[in-house]
Amino acid sequence: MPAIVGIVQVINVGSSGVVHIGDVFKINPYSTSKTFAGAGSFNTGESISLYNAYSTTNTNDTDGVDQPMVLNL
């Protein structure tokens, strides 16, 4: 079914971001990444108080491919 879309204002799109407005058949990523983060990571806000006595991040990854990029055209 056709989509009727009003006014859209896009200020910023990241380097691997996707903007989807209306009908679409297929959206595929062109890149993948993996992020490792320990305790206390990705905190945002004012006056964050954080205490981590002992923290480790397990980065052992035995599989070769997490998200295959095969046939992403």
C-alpha positions, -999 to 999 in steps of 0.1 A, spaced: 0 0 0 14 34 -8 24 56 21 14 92 24 41 111 43 39 147 55 67 171 62 99 154 75 130 171 87 161 150 92 189 169 110 216 142 111 222 106 101 252 86 113 277 71 90 260 37 88 225 49 97 193 44 77 164 68 72 132 50 62 102 69 51 73 52 33 73 18 17 104 -3 15 112 -38 2 145 -45 19 169 -26 43 203 -42 49 233 -31 68 265 -24 48 288 -27 79 289 -44 112 308 -38 144 312 -53 179 314 -33 211 329 -46 243 321 -25 274 327 -32 311 308 -21 342 299 15 343 302 20 305 276 40 285 264 61 314 250 95 306 236 123 327 247 147 354 265 139 386 269 102 381 286 84 410 300 50 402 321 26 421 333 -7 406 356 -25 430 366 -52 405 354 -53 369 365 -74 339 350 -77 305 352 -110 288 362 -105 251 367 -141 242 347 -147 210 351 -181 195 328 -177 164 344 -163 133 314 -143 120 287 -127 141 266 -111 114 274 -123 79 273 -96 52 265 -121 24 241 -109 -3 236 -74 12 233 -54 -20 
